[in-house]
Amino acid sequence: MAKECIVTGKKVRFGNTVSHANNKRRRRWDPNLQWKRIWIPSQNRYVRVRISAHGLRTLMKLGESALLGPGK
């Protein structure tokens, strides 16, 4: 499974670590993804999702509409 949040769309970012001597080496930034069980009242069931910490805050604020999205 890809490291991507289903609410915010955050995913792995790539770049360089640059030392004081200006040596560059590749590195990656992973999103803060957590596995959560979310109750969906409209479907009357739990859904297990991989969501970022920021996405979880958004989900708690906006409700299940943030999880399902406009086209889902």
Phi and psi restraints in degrees (range 20) as a CNS / XPLOR table:
assign (resid 1 and name C) (resid 2 and name N)
       (resid 2 and name CA) (resid 2 and name C) 1.0 -71.1 20.0 2
assign (resid 2 and name N) (resid 2 and name CA)
       (resid 2 and name C) (resid 3 and name N) 1.0 149.3 20.0 2
assign (resid 2 and name C) (resid 3 and name N)
       (resid 3 and name CA) (resid 3 and name C) 1.0 -83.9 20.0 2
assign (resid 3 and name N) (resid 3 and name CA)
       (resid 3 and name C) (resid 4 and name N) 1.0 82.5 20.0 2
assign (resid 3 and name C) (resid 4 and name N)
       (resid 4 and name CA) (resid 4 and name C) 1.0 -144.5 20.0 2
assign (resid 4 and name N) (resid 4 and name CA)
       (resid 4 and name C) (resid 5 and name N) 1.0 136.4 20.0 2
assign (resid 4 and name C) (resid 5 and name N)
       (resid 5 and name CA) (resid 5 and name C) 1.0 -79.7 20.0 2
assign (resid 5 and name N) (resid 5 and name CA)
       (resid 5 and name C) (resid 6 and name N) 1.0 134.5 20.0 2
assign (resid 5 and name C) (resid 6 and name N)
       (resid 6 and name CA) (resid 6 and name C) 1.0 -79.9 20.0 2
assign (resid 6 and name N) (resid 6 and name CA)
       (resid 6 and name C) (resid 7 and name N) 1.0 -16.7 20.0 2
assign (resid 6 and name C) (resid 7 and name N)
       (resid 7 and name CA) (resid 7 and name C) 1.0 -91.4 20.0 2
assign (resid 7 and name N) (resid 7 and name CA)
       (resid 7 and name C) (resid 8 and name N) 1.0 -52.2 20.0 2
assign (resid 7 and name C) (resid 8 and name N)
       (resid 8 and name CA) (resid 8 and name C) 1.0 -94.4 20.0 2
assign (resid 8 and name N) (resid 8 and name CA)
       (resid 8 and name C) (resid 9 and name N) 1.0 -19.8 20.0 2
assign (resid 8 and name C) (resid 9 and name N)
       (resid 9 and name CA) (resid 9 and name C) 1.0 80.7 20.0 2
assign (resid 9 and name N) (resid 9 and name CA)
       (resid 9 and name C) (resid 10 and name N) 1.0 10.0 20.0 2
assign (resid 9 and name C) (resid 10 and name N)
       (resid 10 and name CA) (resid 10 and name C) 1.0 -64.7 20.0 2
assign (resid 10 and name N) (resid 10 and name CA)
       (resid 10 and name C) (resid 11 and name N) 1.0 139.3 20.0 2
assign (resid 10 and name C) (resid 11 and name N)
       (resid 11 and name CA) (resid 11 and name C) 1.0 -143.9 20.0 2
assign (resid 11 and name N) (resid 11 and name CA)
       (resid 11 and name C) (resid 12 and name N) 1.0 -178.0 20.0 2
assign (resid 11 and name C) (resid 12 and name N)
       (resid 12 and name CA) (resid 12 and name C) 1.0 -63.2 20.0 2
assign (resid 12 and name N) (resid 12 and name CA)
       (resid 12 and name C) (resid 13 and name N) 1.0 136.4 20.0 2
assign (resid 12 and name C) (resid 13 and name N)
       (resid 13 and name CA) (resid 13 and name C) 1.0 -116.4 20.0 2
assign (resid 13 and name N) (resid 13 and name CA)
       (resid 13 and name C) (resid 14 and name N) 1.0 148.0 20.0 2
assign (resid 13 and name C) (resid 14 and name N)
       (resid 14 and name CA) (resid 14 and name C) 1.0 -118.7 20.0 2
assign (resid 14 and name N) (resid 14 and name CA)
       (resid 14 and name C) (resid 15 and name N) 1.0 152.8 20.0 2
assign (resid 14 and name C) (resid 15 and name N)
       (resid 15 and name CA) (resid 15 and name C) 1.0 -173.7 20.0 2
assign (resid 15 and name N) (resid 15 and name CA)
       (resid 15 and name C) (resid 16 and name N) 1.0 -158.2 20.0 2
assign (resid 15 and name C) (resid 16 and name N)
       (resid 16 and name CA) (resid 16 and name C) 1.0 -121.3 20.0 2
assign (resid 16 and name N) (resid 16 and name CA)
       (resid 16 and name C) (resid 17 and name N) 1.0 145.3 20.0 2
assign (resid 16 and name C) (resid 17 and name N)
       (resid 17 and name CA) (resid 17 and name C) 1.0 -95.2 20.0 2
assign (resid 17 and name N) (resid 17 and name CA)
       (resid 17 and name C) (resid 18 and name N) 1.0 123.3 20.0 2
assign (resid 17 and name C) (resid 18 and name N)
       (resid 18 and name CA) (resid 18 and name C) 1.0 -112.1 20.0 2
assign (resid 18 and name N) (resid 18 and name CA)
       (resid 18 and name C) (resid 19 and name N) 1.0 122.2 20.0 2
assign (resid 18 and name C) (resid 19 and name N)
       (resid 19 and name CA) (resid 19 and name C) 1.0 -81.2 20.0 2
assign (resid 19 and name N) (resid 19 and name CA)
       (resid 19 and name C) (resid 20 and name N) 1.0 173.9 20.0 2
assign (resid 19 and name C) (resid 20 and name N)
       (resid 20 and name CA) (resid 20 and name C) 1.0 -62.5 20.0 2
assign (resid 20 and name N) (resid 20 and name CA)
       (resid 20 and name C) (resid 21 and name N) 1.0 -30.4 20.0 2
assign (resid 20 and name C) (resid 21 and name N)
       (resid 21 and name CA) (resid 21 and name C) 1.0 -84.6 20.0 2
assign (resid 21 and name N) (resid 21 and name CA)
       (resid 21 and name C) (resid 22 and name N) 1.0 8.8 20.0 2
assign (resid 21 and name C) (resid 22 and name N)
       (resid 22 and name CA) (resid 22 and name C) 1.0 66.7 20.0 2
assign (resid 22 and name N) (resid 22 and name CA)
       (resid 22 and name C) (resid 23 and name N) 1.0 26.0 20.0 2
assign (resid 22 and name C) (resid 23 and name N)
       (resid 23 and name CA) (resid 23 and name C) 1.0 -80.2 20.0 2
assign (resid 23 and name N) (resid 23 and name CA)
       (resid 23 and name C) (resid 24 and name N) 1.0 135.9 20.0 2
assign (resid 23 and name C) (resid 24 and name N)
       (resid 24 and name CA) (resid 24 and name C) 1.0 -114.3 20.0 2
assign (resid 24 and name N) (resid 24 and name CA)
       (resid 24 and name C) (resid 25 and name N) 1.0 135.1 20.0 2
assign (resid 24 and name C) (resid 25 and name N)
       (resid 25 and name CA) (resid 25 and name C) 1.0 -137.0 20.0 2
assign (resid 25 and name N) (resid 25 and name CA)
       (resid 25 and name C) (resid 26 and name N) 1.0 147.0 20.0 2
assign (resid 25 and name C) (resid 26 and name N)
       (resid 26 and name CA) (resid 26 and name C) 1.0 -72.7 20.0 2
assign (resid 26 and name N) (resid 26 and name CA)
       (resid 26 and name C) (resid 27 and name N) 1.0 145.4 20.0 2
assign (resid 26 and name C) (resid 27 and name N)
       (resid 27 and name CA) (resid 27 and name C) 1.0 -149.7 20.0 2
assign (resid 27 and name N) (resid 27 and name CA)
       (resid 27 and name C) (resid 28 and name N) 1.0 172.8 20.0 2
assign (resid 27 and name C) (resid 28 and name N)
       (resid 28 and name CA) (resid 28 and name C) 1.0 -136.1 20.0 2
assign (resid 28 and name N) (resid 28 and name CA)
       (resid 28 and name C) (resid 29 and name N) 1.0 149.5 20.0 2
assign (resid 28 and name C) (resid 29 and name N)
       (resid 29 and name CA) (resid 29 and name C) 1.0 -110.8 20.0 2
assign (resid 29 and name N) (resid 29 and name CA)
       (resid 29 and name C) (resid 30 and name N) 1.0 117.7 20.0 2
assign (resid 29 and name C) (resid 30 and name N)
       (resid 30 and name CA) (resid 30 and name C) 1.0 -92.0 20.0 2
assign (resid 30 and name N) (resid 30 and name CA)
       (resid 30 and name C) (resid 31 and name N) 1.0 143.2 20.0 2
assign (resid 30 and name C) (resid 31 and name N)
       (resid 31 and name CA) (resid 31 and name C) 1.0 -70.9 20.0 2
assign (resid 31 and name N) (resid 31 and name CA)
       (resid 31 and name C) (resid 32 and name N) 1.0 156.9 20.0 2
assign (resid 31 and name C) (resid 32 and name N)
       (resid 32 and name CA) (resid 32 and name C) 1.0 -82.6 20.0 2
assign (resid 32 and name N) (resid 32 and name CA)
       (resid 32 and name C) (resid 33 and name N) 1.0 79.4 20.0 2
assign (resid 32 and name C) (resid 33 and name N)
       (resid 33 and name CA) (resid 33 and name C) 1.0 -92.6 20.0 2
assign (resid 33 and name N) (resid 33 and name CA)
       (resid 33 and name C) (resid 34 and name N) 1.0 139.8 20.0 2
assign (resid 33 and name C) (resid 34 and name N)
       (resid 34 and name CA) (resid 34 and name C) 1.0 -130.2 20.0 2
assign (resid 34 and name N) (resid 34 and name CA)
       (resid 34 and name C) (resid 35 and name N) 1.0 147.2 20.0 2
assign (resid 34 and name C) (resid 35 and name N)
       (resid 35 and name CA) (resid 35 and name C) 1.0 -85.9 20.0 2
assign (resid 35 and name N) (resid 35 and name CA)
       (resid 35 and name C) (resid 36 and name N) 1.0 126.4 20.0 2
assign (resid 35 and name C) (resid 36 and name N)
       (resid 36 and name CA) (resid 36 and name C) 1.0 -134.4 20.0 2
assign (resid 36 and name N) (resid 36 and name CA)
       (resid 36 and name C) (resid 37 and name N) 1.0 146.4 20.0 2
assign (resid 36 and name C) (resid 37 and name N)
       (resid 37 and name CA) (resid 37 and name C) 1.0 -99.0 20.0 2
assign (resid 37 and name N) (resid 37 and name CA)
       (resid 37 and name C) (resid 38 and name N) 1.0 118.2 20.0 2
assign (resid 37 and name C) (resid 38 and name N)
       (resid 38 and name CA) (resid 38 and name C) 1.0 -112.7 20.0 2
assign (resid 38 and name N) (resid 38 and name CA)
       (resid 38 and name C) (resid 39 and name N) 1.0 132.4 20.0 2
assign (resid 38 and name C) (resid 39 and name N)
       (resid 39 and name CA) (resid 39 and name C) 1.0 -83.0 20.0 2
assign (resid 39 and name N) (resid 39 and name CA)
       (resid 39 and name C) (resid 40 and name N) 1.0 126.0 20.0 2
assign (resid 39 and name C) (resid 40 and name N)
       (resid 40 and name CA) (resid 40 and name C) 1.0 -109.0 20.0 2
assign (resid 40 and name N) (resid 40 and name CA)
       (resid 40 and name C) (resid 41 and name N) 1.0 104.1 20.0 2
assign (resid 40 and name C) (resid 41 and name N)
       (resid 41 and name CA) (resid 41 and name C) 1.0 -63.7 20.0 2
assign (resid 41 and name N) (resid 41 and name CA)
       (resid 41 and name C) (resid 42 and name N) 1.0 -35.5 20.0 2
assign (resid 41 and name C) (resid 42 and name N)
       (resid 42 and name CA) (resid 42 and name C) 1.0 -66.1 20.0 2
assign (resid 42 and name N) (resid 42 and name CA)
       (resid 42 and name C) (resid 43 and name N) 1.0 -29.9 20.0 2
assign (resid 42 and name C) (resid 43 and name N)
       (resid 43 and name CA) (resid 43 and name C) 1.0 -99.0 20.0 2
assign (resid 43 and name N) (resid 43 and name CA)
       (resid 43 and name C) (resid 44 and name N) 1.0 -7.2 20.0 2
assign (resid 43 and name C) (resid 44 and name N)
       (resid 44 and name CA) (resid 44 and name C) 1.0 56.2 20.0 2
assign (resid 44 and name N) (resid 44 and name CA)
       (resid 44 and name C) (resid 45 and name N) 1.0 44.4 20.0 2
assign (resid 44 and name C) (resid 45 and name N)
       (resid 45 and name CA) (resid 45 and name C) 1.0 -159.0 20.0 2
assign (resid 45 and name N) (resid 45 and name CA)
       (resid 45 and name C) (resid 46 and name N) 1.0 166.3 20.0 2
assign (resid 45 and name C) (resid 46 and name N)
       (resid 46 and name CA) (resid 46 and name C) 1.0 -88.0 20.0 2
assign (resid 46 and name N) (resid 46 and name CA)
       (resid 46 and name C) (resid 47 and name N) 1.0 148.0 20.0 2
assign (resid 46 and name C) (resid 47 and name N)
       (resid 47 and name CA) (resid 47 and name C) 1.0 -126.1 20.0 2
assign (resid 47 and name N) (resid 47 and name CA)
       (resid 47 and name C) (resid 48 and name N) 1.0 129.3 20.0 2
assign (resid 47 and name C) (resid 48 and name N)
       (resid 48 and name CA) (resid 48 and name C) 1.0 -92.4 20.0 2
assign (resid 48 and name N) (resid 48 and name CA)
       (resid 48 and name C) (resid 49 and name N) 1.0 120.0 20.0 2
assign (resid 48 and name C) (resid 49 and name N)
       (resid 49 and name CA) (resid 49 and name C) 1.0 -128.3 20.0 2
assign (resid 49 and name N) (resid 49 and name CA)
       (resid 49 and name C) (resid 50 and name N) 1.0 154.7 20.0 2
assign (resid 49 and name C) (resid 50 and name N)
       (resid 50 and name CA) (resid 50 and name C) 1.0 -103.3 20.0 2
assign (resid 50 and name N) (resid 50 and name CA)
       (resid 50 and name C) (resid 51 and name N) 1.0 111.2 20.0 2
assign (resid 50 and name C) (resid 51 and name N)
       (resid 51 and name CA) (resid 51 and name C) 1.0 -134.0 20.0 2
assign (resid 51 and name N) (resid 51 and name CA)
       (resid 51 and name C) (resid 52 and name N) 1.0 146.0 20.0 2
assign (resid 51 and name C) (resid 52 and name N)
       (resid 52 and name CA) (resid 52 and name C) 1.0 -78.0 20.0 2
assign (resid 52 and name N) (resid 52 and name CA)
       (resid 52 and name C) (resid 53 and name N) 1.0 162.2 20.0 2
assign (resid 52 and name C) (resid 53 and name N)
       (resid 53 and name CA) (resid 53 and name C) 1.0 -61.3 20.0 2
assign (resid 53 and name N) (resid 53 and name CA)
       (resid 53 and name C) (resid 54 and name N) 1.0 -39.6 20.0 2
assign (resid 53 and name C) (resid 54 and name N)
       (resid 54 and name CA) (resid 54 and name C) 1.0 -66.7 20.0 2
assign (resid 54 and name N) (resid 54 and name CA)
       (resid 54 and name C) (resid 55 and name N) 1.0 -39.0 20.0 2
assign (resid 54 and name C) (resid 55 and name N)
       (resid 55 and name CA) (resid 55 and name C) 1.0 -65.7 20.0 2
assign (resid 55 and name N) (resid 55 and name CA)
       (resid 55 and name C) (resid 56 and name N) 1.0 -33.8 20.0 2
assign (resid 55 and name C) (resid 56 and name N)
       (resid 56 and name CA) (resid 56 and name C) 1.0 -66.7 20.0 2
assign (resid 56 and name N) (resid 56 and name CA)
       (resid 56 and name C) (resid 57 and name N) 1.0 -40.7 20.0 2
assign (resid 56 and name C) (resid 57 and name N)
       (resid 57 and name CA) (resid 57 and name C) 1.0 -63.4 20.0 2
assign (resid 57 and name N) (resid 57 and name CA)
       (resid 57 and name C) (resid 58 and name N) 1.0 -41.2 20.0 2
assign (resid 57 and name C) (resid 58 and name N)
       (resid 58 and name CA) (resid 58 and name C) 1.0 -63.2 20.0 2
assign (resid 58 and name N) (resid 58 and name CA)
       (resid 58 and name C) (resid 59 and name N) 1.0 -41.9 20.0 2
assign (resid 58 and name C) (resid 59 and name N)
       (resid 59 and name CA) (resid 59 and name C) 1.0 -63.8 20.0 2
assign (resid 59 and name N) (resid 59 and name CA)
       (resid 59 and name C) (resid 60 and name N) 1.0 -41.1 20.0 2
assign (resid 59 and name C) (resid 60 and name N)
       (resid 60 and name CA) (resid 60 and name C) 1.0 -66.6 20.0 2
assign (resid 60 and name N) (resid 60 and name CA)
       (resid 60 and name C) (resid 61 and name N) 1.0 -31.3 20.0 2
assign (resid 60 and name C) (resid 61 and name N)
       (resid 61 and name CA) (resid 61 and name C) 1.0 -79.2 20.0 2
assign (resid 61 and name N) (resid 61 and name CA)
       (resid 61 and name C) (resid 62 and name N) 1.0 -45.2 20.0 2
assign (resid 61 and name C) (resid 62 and name N)
       (resid 62 and name CA) (resid 62 and name C) 1.0 -95.0 20.0 2
assign (resid 62 and name N) (resid 62 and name CA)
       (resid 62 and name C) (resid 63 and name N) 1.0 -17.1 20.0 2
assign (resid 62 and name C) (resid 63 and name N)
       (resid 63 and name CA) (resid 63 and name C) 1.0 86.8 20.0 2
assign (resid 63 and name N) (resid 63 and name CA)
       (resid 63 and name C) (resid 64 and name N) 1.0 -166.0 20.0 2
assign (resid 63 and name C) (resid 64 and name N)
       (resid 64 and name CA) (resid 64 and name C) 1.0 -67.0 20.0 2
assign (resid 64 and name N) (resid 64 and name CA)
       (resid 64 and name C) (resid 65 and name N) 1.0 -16.0 20.0 2
assign (resid 64 and name C) (resid 65 and name N)
       (resid 65 and name CA) (resid 65 and name C) 1.0 -63.8 20.0 2
assign (resid 65 and name N) (resid 65 and name CA)
       (resid 65 and name C) (resid 66 and name N) 1.0 -30.9 20.0 2
assign (resid 65 and name C) (resid 66 and name N)
       (resid 66 and name CA) (resid 66 and name C) 1.0 -68.0 20.0 2
assign (resid 66 and name N) (resid 66 and name CA)
       (resid 66 and name C) (resid 67 and name N) 1.0 -34.9 20.0 2
assign (resid 66 and name C) (resid 67 and name N)
       (resid 67 and name CA) (resid 67 and name C) 1.0 -75.3 20.0 2
assign (resid 67 and name N) (resid 67 and name CA)
       (resid 67 and name C) (resid 68 and name N) 1.0 -44.3 20.0 2
assign (resid 67 and name C) (resid 68 and name N)
       (resid 68 and name CA) (resid 68 and name C) 1.0 -77.4 20.0 2
assign (resid 68 and name N) (resid 68 and name CA)
       (resid 68 and name C) (resid 69 and name N) 1.0 -32.1 20.0 2
assign (resid 68 and name C) (resid 69 and name N)
       (resid 69 and name CA) (resid 69 and name C) 1.0 73.1 20.0 2
assign (resid 69 and name N) (resid 69 and name CA)
       (resid 69 and name C) (resid 70 and name N) 1.0 171.7 20.0 2
assign (resid 69 and name C) (resid 70 and name N)
       (resid 70 and name CA) (resid 70 and name C) 1.0 -70.6 20.0 2
assign (resid 70 and name N) (resid 70 and name CA)
       (resid 70 and name C) (resid 71 and name N) 1.0 -31.9 20.0 2
assign (resid 70 and name C) (resid 71 and name N)
       (resid 71 and name CA) (resid 71 and name C) 1.0 -103.8 20.0 2
assign (resid 71 and name N) (resid 71 and name CA)
       (resid 71 and name C) (resid 72 and name N) 1.0 8.7 20.0 2
